[in-house]
Amino acid sequence: MALAVAGCTTPAPEPPQEPPSPVVQGPTIAPNKVPAPVPVVPPVWPLTGVAGEPAARPSLAVKIENTAVARPQTGLDQADMVWETIVEFDVSRFVAVFHSQVPAEVGPIRSVRPMDPQILAPMHGLLAFSGGQPGILDLVAASGVQMISHDAGAPGMYRVRDRAAPHNVYGNPTIFWGQADADHQAPPGEQFTVARSADRAAAVVGGTPASTLAFRLSAASSPTWTWDAGSGTWLRSEGSTPATARSGARLSAVNVVSLTAPHPNSGFGAQGGAAVPTYELVGSGDGVVATGGKTIPVRWQRNAQEVPIRLFTADGQLADLAPGNTWVELVPAGSGSLTIG
């Protein structure tokens, strides 16, 4: 009986098993390893800040006379930058710098002065002139500028018949550029900082409205600039006489920069023993930037001849110019002046 009962015993049930935990698997996403796109900054011409594809050529500076018998000059209306300096006998002379435009002719071309290499050394370009004293020529050569001299027989210069010597040397910029040597092929760097648009220029943003800039650079030189809202430029006059190029175009500037700097004698002499002055353009000094019908005071600073002058506002920020051409008035410290009206 015991065996019979044992044979009929029902086996104990197995305990229930826990259900398997659900497995959650996210989608496989390949990481995006492509770098963020670099912002596209449109190229600009280095001396003007105007949008465009800069030509692969150096800057070309030309010494242009500014006496009454030299006016109206040829080509000044196409210069990217013009620097006005006071030379012997209190007359002014221009250093006109071309890069973005190629005039067919420039002139009248005159001789170099000691301040020219100080102005042009940072551009490391070409300088066309009629001649110069040996010591001044040495200063130009030491600055790294390539010299193109009429007295040395450089191609591209000639005398015109409708003006009397020495006011009749003219030249062909295309021929000048064709003489650039292997060390003077690169375009110039930016000289003054330029905003991307006119409304961002320092004078426009933080300046004071102005209508006239009346300079007294010397007893013989008193240029005036008048704001013209229609063209968005400052219009130049020699005293009260409107200044024009020989083409008839009014001489104008988007930016007028006034830099006050010492104006000592250079140690070189001119005709009759007159002293040849220069400027001290390494260091710092006061200035004014005029753009968009407004002016703003600035400090200019430069640590070496080989680097460009920098302009700063009262809060230490760079004083950006507006895109366009610039005229620089070098005001002799202690004797020159600017009256803003």
C-alpha atoms as one frame of an Amber mdcrd trajectory, in Angstrom:
protein
   0.000   0.000   0.000   2.798   2.402   0.811   4.406   1.702  -2.530   1.159
   2.184  -4.339   0.546   5.525  -2.676   4.095   6.685  -3.479   3.707   5.820
  -7.095   0.552   7.909  -7.389   1.994  11.120  -5.726   1.764  14.285  -7.967
   5.112  16.156  -8.364   5.310  19.643  -6.749   4.771  22.495  -9.281   7.805
  24.625 -10.252   7.769  28.214  -8.992   6.741  30.800 -11.657   9.616  32.533
 -13.453  10.039  36.291 -13.514   9.235  37.783 -16.929  12.370  39.110 -18.710
  13.058  42.829 -18.308  12.294  44.795 -21.455  15.362  45.928 -23.403  15.143
  49.536 -24.619  17.588  50.420 -27.416  17.754  53.924 -28.863  18.247  54.627
 -32.543  21.803  54.691 -33.805  22.730  58.254 -34.853  26.040  58.890 -36.544
  27.737  61.948 -35.015  27.993  64.990 -37.315  31.712  65.627 -37.565  31.480
  68.367 -40.215  33.002  71.632 -38.851  30.876  74.748 -38.644  31.086  76.792
 -41.852  33.582  79.650 -41.828  31.881  83.031 -42.303  32.462  84.383 -45.797
  34.026  87.840 -45.630  33.881  89.582 -49.015  37.298  90.837 -50.162  37.975
  94.578 -50.202  40.556  96.879 -51.742  43.154  97.412 -48.992  43.568 101.192
 -49.221  39.862 102.044 -49.477  37.984  99.166 -47.863  35.648  99.120 -50.874
  34.356  95.673 -51.783  36.004  94.067 -54.802  38.694  91.660 -55.945  41.989
  93.478 -55.328  44.396  93.432 -58.238  47.722  91.697 -57.666  49.794  94.842
 -58.052  51.702  97.066 -55.605  50.657 100.522 -54.535  51.879 103.334 -56.765
  52.649 106.671 -55.116  53.256 109.750 -57.268  54.641 113.111 -56.111  52.201
 115.741 -57.407  52.763 119.496 -57.343  50.161 121.815 -55.813  51.168 125.354
 -56.718  48.774 127.620 -58.616  50.604 126.966 -61.913  50.252 123.201 -61.401
  46.462 123.243 -61.075  44.308 121.557 -62.159  46.290 118.363 -61.671  45.764
 115.145 -63.608  44.711 111.900 -61.929  44.154 113.092 -58.351  40.457 112.246
 -58.559  41.353 108.552 -59.029  43.755 108.185 -56.090  42.857 105.859 -53.212
  44.764 108.077 -50.773  46.287 111.546 -50.980  48.647 112.935 -48.334  49.105
 116.721 -48.290  52.420 117.940 -46.894  54.081 121.340 -46.497  57.494 121.650
 -48.129  59.906 124.573 -48.466  58.553 128.065 -49.180  55.319 127.089 -47.363
  53.788 125.440 -50.436  51.971 122.126 -50.258  52.797 119.011 -52.231  50.807
 115.799 -52.599  51.728 112.150 -52.242  48.964 110.530 -54.296  48.665 106.755
 -53.862  46.957 104.632 -56.525  45.908 101.005 -56.342  42.240 100.317 -57.073
  42.089 102.648 -60.101  44.488 103.076 -63.017  44.460 106.614 -64.427  45.671
 107.095 -67.964  47.963 109.941 -66.893  49.185 111.658 -63.719  50.933 114.944
 -63.086  52.570 117.341 -62.817  55.186 115.143 -61.153  57.777 116.752 -58.881
  60.705 115.743 -56.679  60.831 113.758 -53.436  60.992 115.185 -49.927  62.185
 113.723 -46.580  58.644 112.970 -45.323  57.821 110.767 -48.337  59.571 107.586
 -47.130  57.898 107.997 -43.714  54.484 108.035 -45.389  55.151 105.231 -47.860
  57.369 102.705 -46.050  54.429 100.598 -44.722  53.038 100.095 -48.246  56.319
  98.738 -49.675  55.272  99.858 -53.133  56.432 102.116 -55.948  57.180 105.851
 -55.857  57.292 107.891 -59.065  58.949 111.314 -58.899  60.953 113.704 -61.039
  64.201 113.707 -59.025  65.690 114.597 -55.662  68.763 115.424 -53.613  71.199
 112.535 -53.038  70.631 112.460 -49.278  66.861 112.411 -49.651  67.124 109.693
 -52.298  69.090 107.643 -49.764  66.224 107.968 -47.271  63.734 106.772 -49.871
  65.912 103.819 -50.861  66.389 102.809 -47.207  62.617 102.762 -46.657  62.123
  99.802 -48.981  60.195 101.768 -51.597  61.049 101.110 -55.246  62.060 104.402
 -56.880  60.917 105.403 -60.369  62.750 108.624 -61.206  62.482 110.854 -64.256
  66.019 112.116 -63.669  67.231 108.500 -63.704  65.588 107.901 -67.083  62.689
 105.718 -65.908  60.242 104.839 -68.697  56.772 106.325 -68.642  57.608 109.977
 -67.891  57.548 112.796 -70.393  57.158 116.562 -70.654  53.963 118.092 -71.999
  54.017 121.196 -74.202  51.106 123.114 -72.733  52.872 123.819 -69.436  56.218
 125.386 -68.648  59.062 123.535 -66.949  59.425 122.397 -64.218  55.636 122.029
 -63.996  55.294 119.841 -67.085  56.508 116.333 -66.161  53.670 113.819 -66.507
  53.561 110.046 -66.493  51.742 106.849 -67.430  50.857 104.706 -64.383  50.486
 101.532 -66.430  54.118 101.850 -67.522  55.159 102.579 -63.927  53.481  99.403
 -62.665  55.197  97.463 -65.414  58.559  98.321 -63.827  57.802  96.716 -60.453
  60.656  94.377 -59.527  60.344  90.962 -57.900  60.405  92.467 -54.398  57.544
  94.902 -55.122  54.740  92.755 -56.520  52.431  92.372 -53.519  49.409  94.598
 -52.903  49.694  97.016 -49.970  48.285  96.236 -46.566  45.534  98.218 -44.891
  46.839 101.638 -43.805  43.977 102.986 -41.676  41.350 100.619 -40.336  38.123
 100.759 -42.347  34.635  99.718 -41.251  32.652  97.265 -43.367  29.999  99.915
 -44.023  29.754 103.696 -43.793  27.250 103.619 -40.939  29.834 101.851 -38.740
  32.585 104.461 -39.222  33.802 106.016 -35.960  32.839 109.590 -36.859  29.390
 108.509 -38.041  28.712 106.521 -34.860  30.138 108.904 -32.260  31.012 112.141
 -34.006  29.646 115.695 -33.996  27.919 117.168 -37.083  30.128 119.472 -39.149
  29.817 121.245 -42.481  33.307 122.672 -43.116  36.925 121.823 -42.369  39.089
 124.912 -42.755  42.807 124.152 -42.610  45.700 126.544 -42.300  48.714 124.413
 -43.109  51.026 127.351 -43.835  50.975 130.961 -44.960  50.577 129.727 -48.540
  48.251 126.756 -48.047  44.699 126.915 -46.683  42.604 124.086 -48.108  38.931
 123.827 -47.161  36.628 120.818 -47.225  32.833 121.227 -47.378  30.376 118.440
 -46.637  28.112 117.555 -49.572  25.245 115.327 -48.498  24.197 114.696 -52.096
  27.424 112.918 -52.995  28.193 111.729 -49.468  31.674 113.254 -49.713  33.750
 116.206 -48.583  34.479 118.622 -51.456  37.896 120.270 -51.610  38.626 123.929
 -52.267  41.912 125.788 -52.459  40.932 128.616 -50.155  37.553 129.574 -51.581
  38.196 128.224 -55.088  36.687 124.803 -55.867  39.458 122.277 -56.564  39.067
 120.116 -59.649  41.089 117.595 -61.579  42.083 118.352 -65.144  39.215 116.097
 -66.228  36.818 118.578 -64.649  35.880 116.254 -61.759  35.612 117.938 -58.368
  38.233 116.714 -55.936  36.422 114.956 -53.110  37.007 112.522 -50.261  34.870
 110.088 -48.304  37.247 110.534 -45.350  39.387 113.522 -44.407  41.993 112.715
 -41.753  43.828 115.528 -39.987  47.091 114.569 -38.248  49.017 117.137 -36.218
  52.734 116.328 -36.105  56.047 118.102 -35.487  57.365 119.810 -38.629  61.086
 120.431 -38.065  63.768 121.327 -40.572  65.312 118.213 -42.093  68.845 119.543
 -42.491  68.529 119.583 -46.288  68.548 122.874 -48.164  66.604 124.154 -51.166
  67.180 126.959 -53.624  68.614 130.073 -52.046  69.444 128.224 -48.853  65.806
 127.704 -47.821  65.348 124.929 -45.285  63.557 121.772 -46.376  61.146 120.660
 -43.620  59.994 117.172 -42.749  57.486 115.614 -40.342  57.980 113.381 -37.332
  55.521 110.575 -37.986  56.742 108.029 -35.450  55.250 108.610 -32.015  51.798
 109.979 -31.281  49.722 113.118 -31.595  46.297 114.645 -31.930  44.058 114.327
 -34.942  40.541 114.569 -36.301  38.618 112.178 -38.538  35.830 113.580 -40.724
  33.352 111.144 -42.279  29.687 111.365 -43.223  29.270 115.024 -42.289  30.631
 114.444 -38.782  33.993 114.789 -37.041  35.540 112.957 -34.120  38.804 113.737
 -32.285  41.420 110.994 -32.358  44.933 110.214 -31.237  47.310 108.869 -33.833
  50.034 106.425 -32.854  52.894 104.719 -34.633  55.768 102.768 -33.145  58.019
 102.450 -36.209  58.289 103.790 -39.731  57.606 100.350 -41.218  54.115 100.035
 -39.705  50.957 101.998 -40.535  49.652 104.839 -38.399  46.749 103.816 -36.176
  43.928 106.111 -35.085  42.169 105.788 -31.704  39.084 107.407 -30.225  38.989
 108.819 -26.686  37.906 105.427 -25.272  40.887 103.669 -26.833  38.974 102.020
 -29.659  40.239 102.029 -33.245  38.732 104.913 -35.206  37.529 103.115 -38.315
  37.043 105.086 -41.514  34.225 104.562 -44.012  34.858 102.604 -47.212  36.107
 105.012 -49.854  39.003 107.306 -50.674  40.885 109.268 -47.995  42.765 112.555
 -47.959  45.260 113.066 -45.136  46.121 116.618 -44.076  49.443 116.761 -42.206
  49.102 119.793 -39.931  52.394 121.291 -38.692  52.330 121.300 -34.890  52.496
 124.790 -33.430  51.858 126.649 -36.680  49.063 124.842 -38.510  45.431 124.643
 -37.501  42.027 123.152 -38.283  38.805 125.061 -37.726  35.630 122.971 -37.805
  32.432 124.739 -38.785
